[in-house]
Each structure stands twice: as structure tokens, then as C-alpha cells.
Amino acid sequence: MAIRGTGPKLVEATLNLDPVIAITRVSKTVMPVMVPTGPVFNEKIVVFPSNDTALLGLLSSSRRP
């Protein structure tokens, strides 16, 4: 599920999920993590409204030649 934007759409998409997948936009080391849905997320964080560990594994992996 892709949610573009912030605010009410993101809150609605993550309402029944705990935790969700988040990843920072401003880091040399990019590693997604599972985070609880209680805190307010900074605009420098990309939130994936999913608690699927398979998606976390896919986002954590790198492409092999």
C-alpha cells in the first residue's frame, strides 16, 4: 500500500498497525527498522504503513550482481 503525503492519510493507514516500517531520508547508512506507531514522525522519516517482516527484509537487502 502506497500513501503519498502526511497527516490524516498516514494516521489512517497506520491506525491498526504496530509496529510500522520506517527509514530515514538523510543518512549515509540506509537501514529500515520497525518502530512503534505512537510517536509523531519527523519529515525526514519515510514510513511504510506495513508491519510485514518480509517487506522489512526486502527493504534491508541489497541487490547482488
N, CA, C and O atoms as a MOPAC input file, in Angstrom:
PM7 MOZYME 1SCF
protein

 N      0.83600 1    -1.16500 1     0.00000 1
 C      0.00000 1     0.00000 1     0.00000 1
 C      0.89100 1     1.24100 1     0.00000 1
 O      1.76400 1     1.37100 1     0.85800 1
 N      0.68600 1     2.13700 1    -0.93300 1
 C      1.47400 1     3.36500 1    -1.00700 1
 C      0.61100 1     4.54600 1    -0.57100 1
 O     -0.48800 1     4.75300 1    -1.08600 1
 N      1.12000 1     5.30300 1     0.36900 1
 C      0.44000 1     6.50400 1     0.85600 1
 C      1.34400 1     7.68200 1     0.54800 1
 O      2.46800 1     7.74600 1     1.04700 1
 N      0.87800 1     8.60300 1    -0.25400 1
 C      1.65300 1     9.80800 1    -0.52700 1
 C      1.10800 1    10.90900 1     0.35600 1
 O     -0.10200 1    11.12000 1     0.43800 1
 N      2.00700 1    11.60200 1     1.00900 1
 C      1.57900 1    12.69900 1     1.85000 1
 C      1.73900 1    12.36900 1     3.32400 1
 O      2.35200 1    11.37100 1     3.70300 1
 N      1.17300 1    13.23400 1     4.13000 1
 C      1.31500 1    13.09400 1     5.56600 1
 C     -0.02400 1    13.30700 1     6.23400 1
 O     -1.06100 1    13.39600 1     5.57700 1
 N      0.01400 1    13.38600 1     7.52100 1
 C     -1.17700 1    13.74000 1     8.28700 1
 C     -2.22700 1    12.66300 1     8.32800 1
 O     -1.92100 1    11.49800 1     8.58100 1
 N     -3.48900 1    13.04900 1     8.07500 1
 C     -4.61200 1    12.13100 1     8.25300 1
 C     -4.50800 1    10.83400 1     7.45300 1
 O     -4.91000 1     9.77800 1     7.94200 1
 N     -3.97800 1    10.89700 1     6.23600 1
 C     -3.85800 1     9.67300 1     5.42600 1
 C     -2.89700 1     8.67500 1     6.06700 1
 O     -3.17200 1     7.47600 1     6.11500 1
 N     -1.77500 1     9.18000 1     6.55500 1
 C     -0.79700 1     8.30200 1     7.19500 1
 C     -1.32900 1     7.75500 1     8.50700 1
 O     -1.13900 1     6.57700 1     8.81100 1
 N     -1.98600 1     8.58900 1     9.28000 1
 C     -2.57300 1     8.13800 1    10.54900 1
 C     -3.60000 1     7.04200 1    10.29000 1
 O     -3.61700 1     6.02500 1    10.98400 1
 N     -4.44900 1     7.24700 1     9.30000 1
 C     -5.47100 1     6.24200 1     8.96700 1
 C     -4.83800 1     4.93700 1     8.49500 1
 O     -5.30300 1     3.85500 1     8.85400 1
 N     -3.78000 1     5.03500 1     7.69100 1
 C     -3.12400 1     3.83500 1     7.16000 1
 C     -2.41400 1     3.03400 1     8.24400 1
 O     -2.28500 1     1.81500 1     8.12900 1
 N     -1.95300 1     3.70700 1     9.29700 1
 C     -1.20200 1     3.02100 1    10.34900 1
 C     -2.02600 1     2.78700 1    11.60500 1
 O     -1.49400 1     2.32500 1    12.61400 1
 N     -3.29500 1     3.09400 1    11.56000 1
 C     -4.15600 1     3.03300 1    12.74100 1
 C     -4.14900 1     1.66700 1    13.42100 1
 O     -4.05400 1     1.59200 1    14.64600 1
 N     -4.24600 1     0.60700 1    12.66200 1
 C     -4.32000 1    -0.74200 1    13.23800 1
 C     -3.00100 1    -1.50300 1    13.15400 1
 O     -2.97200 1    -2.72300 1    13.31600 1
 N     -1.91700 1    -0.78400 1    12.90100 1
 C     -0.61100 1    -1.42500 1    12.78000 1
 C      0.29800 1    -1.00300 1    13.92800 1
 O      0.34500 1     0.17400 1    14.28400 1
 N      0.99800 1    -1.93200 1    14.49100 1
 C      2.02000 1    -1.62100 1    15.47900 1
 C      2.97000 1    -2.80000 1    15.52700 1
 O      2.55500 1    -3.86900 1    15.97400 1
 N      4.16600 1    -2.68300 1    15.11600 1
 C      4.89200 1    -1.51700 1    14.64300 1
 C      4.72200 1    -1.29700 1    13.13900 1
 O      4.02100 1    -2.05400 1    12.46800 1
 N      5.36700 1    -0.25600 1    12.62000 1
 C      5.42500 1     0.01700 1    11.17900 1
 C      6.88800 1     0.07900 1    10.76900 1
 O      7.77700 1     0.12300 1    11.61900 1
 N      7.13200 1     0.08200 1     9.48500 1
 C      8.49700 1     0.15700 1     8.96900 1
 C      8.83100 1     1.62100 1     8.68900 1
 O      8.04500 1     2.33600 1     8.06800 1
 N     10.00000 1     2.05900 1     9.15100 1
 C     10.44600 1     3.43100 1     8.90400 1
 C     11.89200 1     3.42300 1     8.44000 1
 O     12.68200 1     2.54800 1     8.79500 1
 N     12.20700 1     4.41900 1     7.64100 1
 C     13.56300 1     4.55100 1     7.11600 1
 C     13.88400 1     6.04200 1     7.00800 1
 O     13.01600 1     6.84600 1     6.66900 1
 N     15.12200 1     6.40300 1     7.29500 1
 C     15.49400 1     7.80900 1     7.23600 1
 C     15.84900 1     8.22900 1     5.81400 1
 O     16.31900 1     7.41700 1     5.01800 1
 N     15.62500 1     9.48100 1     5.50500 1
 C     15.98500 1    10.01500 1     4.18800 1
 C     17.38600 1    10.61200 1     4.18000 1
 O     17.96500 1    10.79400 1     3.10900 1
 N     17.94400 1    10.92000 1     5.34700 1
 C     19.16700 1    11.71700 1     5.42200 1
 C     20.28900 1    10.98600 1     6.15700 1
 O     20.77300 1    11.46300 1     7.18300 1
 N     20.69200 1     9.85600 1     5.64700 1
 C     21.75700 1     9.09700 1     6.29200 1
 C     22.60500 1     8.41000 1     5.23400 1
 O     22.09900 1     8.01500 1     4.18400 1
 N     23.90000 1     8.26900 1     5.51300 1
 C     24.75900 1     7.51200 1     4.61400 1
 C     24.41400 1     6.02300 1     4.69300 1
 O     24.49300 1     5.30000 1     3.69900 1
 N     24.03900 1     5.59000 1     5.86700 1
 C     23.66100 1     4.19600 1     6.07800 1
 C     22.14500 1     4.10400 1     6.08300 1
 O     21.49100 1     4.61500 1     6.99200 1
 N     21.59700 1     3.46900 1     5.09300 1
 C     20.14100 1     3.36200 1     4.97100 1
 C     19.71300 1     1.96900 1     5.43600 1
 O     20.02900 1     0.96700 1     4.79600 1
 N     18.99300 1     1.91900 1     6.55100 1
 C     18.52800 1     0.63900 1     7.08000 1
 C     17.12500 1     0.82200 1     7.64900 1
 O     16.93900 1     1.57800 1     8.60300 1
 N     16.15000 1     0.14600 1     7.08400 1
 C     14.79700 1     0.24800 1     7.62000 1
 C     14.69300 1    -0.45800 1     8.97000 1
 O     15.39400 1    -1.43600 1     9.22800 1
 N     13.81100 1     0.05200 1     9.82400 1
 C     13.59700 1    -0.52900 1    11.14500 1
 C     12.10600 1    -0.56100 1    11.44900 1
 O     11.32100 1     0.17900 1    10.85700 1
 N     11.73100 1    -1.42300 1    12.37500 1
 C     10.35700 1    -1.45000 1    12.87500 1
 C     10.27500 1    -0.47900 1    14.04100 1
 O     11.09000 1    -0.54300 1    14.96200 1
 N      9.29700 1     0.41900 1    14.01000 1
 C      9.13000 1     1.41000 1    15.06800 1
 C      7.67500 1     1.41300 1    15.53600 1
 O      6.77700 1     1.10300 1    14.75300 1
 N      7.43400 1     1.75800 1    16.79600 1
 C      6.05300 1     1.82500 1    17.28500 1
 C      5.31100 1     2.99600 1    16.63300 1
 O      5.93400 1     3.95700 1    16.18200 1
 N      4.00500 1     2.91000 1    16.58800 1
 C      3.20300 1     3.93500 1    15.91100 1
 C      2.77300 1     5.07200 1    16.81700 1
 O      2.06200 1     5.96100 1    16.34800 1
 N      3.15100 1     5.10100 1    18.06200 1
 C      2.74300 1     6.16000 1    18.97500 1
 C      3.36400 1     7.52200 1    18.70600 1
 O      2.65000 1     8.52600 1    18.71800 1
 N      4.69800 1     7.59400 1    18.45900 1
 C      5.33500 1     8.90000 1    18.28700 1
 C      4.93800 1     9.58500 1    16.98100 1
 O      4.47600 1     8.94500 1    16.03600 1
 N      5.13000 1    10.89200 1    16.95400 1
 C      4.94000 1    11.66600 1    15.72700 1
 C      6.23700 1    11.55600 1    14.94000 1
 O      7.31800 1    11.77500 1    15.48500 1
 N      6.13100 1    11.22100 1    13.66400 1
 C      7.31400 1    11.02400 1    12.83700 1
 C      7.78900 1    12.34000 1    12.24400 1
 O      6.97900 1    13.16800 1    11.82600 1
 N      9.10100 1    12.53400 1    12.20700 1
 C      9.73000 1    13.70100 1    11.61300 1
 C      9.56500 1    13.65600 1    10.10400 1
 O      9.34800 1    12.58600 1     9.53600 1
 N      9.66600 1    14.82000 1     9.44200 1
 C      9.51600 1    14.83600 1     7.98700 1
 C     10.69800 1    14.18800 1     7.28100 1
 O     10.62800 1    13.93300 1     6.07900 1
 N     11.77900 1    13.91700 1     7.99800 1
 C     12.94800 1    13.26700 1     7.41100 1
 C     12.87400 1    11.75200 1     7.52100 1
 O     13.85300 1    11.05800 1     7.24500 1
 N     11.72600 1    11.23900 1     7.92000 1
 C     11.49900 1     9.79700 1     8.04400 1
 C     10.45000 1     9.37200 1     7.02000 1
 O      9.40700 1    10.01100 1     6.88100 1
 N     10.73700 1     8.30000 1     6.31400 1
 C      9.76200 1     7.70500 1     5.40200 1
 C      9.12000 1     6.54200 1     6.14700 1
 O      9.81700 1     5.65700 1     6.64200 1
 N      7.79600 1     6.54500 1     6.22500 1
 C      7.06700 1     5.49900 1     6.94500 1
 C      6.33300 1     4.62600 1     5.94100 1
 O      5.58600 1     5.12300 1     5.09800 1
 N      6.54800 1     3.33600 1     6.03700 1
 C      5.82600 1     2.36300 1     5.22300 1
 C      4.69500 1     1.80500 1     6.09000 1
 O      4.96600 1     1.17200 1     7.11000 1
 N      3.44700 1     2.02600 1     5.71000 1
 C      2.33100 1     1.54600 1     6.53800 1
 C      2.17600 1     0.03200 1     6.42700 1
 O      1.21000 1    -0.46800 1     5.85100 1
 N      3.14100 1    -0.68000 1     6.98800 1
 C      3.14400 1    -2.13900 1     6.94800 1
 C      3.91500 1    -2.64800 1     8.15800 1
 O      4.87700 1    -2.02200 1     8.60300 1
 N      3.48300 1    -3.78700 1     8.68400 1
 C      4.24500 1    -4.45500 1     9.73600 1
 C      4.71800 1    -5.82700 1     9.24900 1
 O      4.98900 1    -6.72500 1    10.04600 1
 N      4.80900 1    -5.96800 1     7.93600 1
 C      5.21600 1    -7.21800 1     7.29400 1
 C      6.74000 1    -7.38100 1     7.36900 1
 O      7.48000 1    -6.57000 1     6.81200 1
 N      7.20100 1    -8.41500 1     8.04700 1
 C      8.63900 1    -8.63400 1     8.17300 1
 C      9.28800 1    -9.01900 1     6.84100 1
 O     10.48700 1    -8.81000 1     6.65800 1
 N      8.51500 1    -9.57500 1     5.91600 1
 C      9.05400 1    -9.89000 1     4.58800 1
 C      9.40500 1    -8.60000 1     3.84600 1
 O     10.43300 1    -8.53300 1     3.17200 1
 N      8.56100 1    -7.58000 1     3.96500 1
 C      8.85700 1    -6.28000 1     3.35100 1
 C     10.08200 1    -5.65700 1     4.01000 1
 O     10.91900 1    -5.06900 1     3.32600 1
 N     10.19400 1    -5.77800 1     5.32000 1
 C     11.37100 1    -5.27100 1     6.02800 1
 C     12.63300 1    -5.96200 1     5.51000 1
 O     13.65100 1    -5.30500 1     5.29100 1
 N     12.57400 1    -7.25400 1     5.31600 1
 C     13.71100 1    -7.99500 1     4.76900 1
 C     14.06400 1    -7.56600 1     3.35500 1
 O     15.24000 1    -7.43500 1     3.01600 1
 N     13.05200 1    -7.34700 1     2.53400 1
 C     13.28400 1    -6.88200 1     1.16800 1
 C     13.93300 1    -5.50800 1     1.15400 1
 O     14.88400 1    -5.28000 1     0.40700 1
 N     13.43300 1    -4.59600 1     1.96700 1
 C     13.99500 1    -3.24500 1     2.03700 1
 C     15.40200 1    -3.25600 1     2.62700 1
 O     16.21200 1    -2.38500 1     2.31100 1
 N     15.69700 1    -4.22500 1     3.47300 1
 C     17.02200 1    -4.31700 1     4.11000 1
 C     18.06500 1    -4.95900 1     3.21000 1
 O     19.26300 1    -4.80600 1     3.45000 1
 N     17.63900 1    -5.66300 1     2.19400 1
 C     18.57300 1    -6.39800 1     1.34800 1
 C     19.17900 1    -5.48300 1     0.29200 1
 O     18.66200 1    -4.40400 1     0.00300 1
 N     20.28000 1    -5.94300 1    -0.26800 1
 C     20.90300 1    -5.20400 1    -1.35800 1
 C     20.90900 1    -6.09100 1    -2.60900 1
 O     20.87800 1    -7.31900 1    -2.53300 1
 N     20.94900 1    -5.44000 1    -3.71700 1
 C     20.95600 1    -6.15000 1    -4.99500 1
 C     22.33900 1    -6.73700 1    -5.22700 1
 O     23.35200 1    -6.06400 1    -5.03700 1
 N     22.36800 1    -7.96100 1    -5.62900 1
 C     23.63500 1    -8.64200 1    -5.89800 1
 C     23.86100 1    -8.68800 1    -7.41000 1
 O     22.92200 1    -8.92200 1    -8.17100 1
 N     25.11600 1    -8.46300 1    -7.85300 1
 C     25.39700 1    -8.51100 1    -9.31200 1
 C     25.33200 1    -9.92000 1    -9.84800 1
 O     25.54100 1   -10.13600 1   -11.04200 1

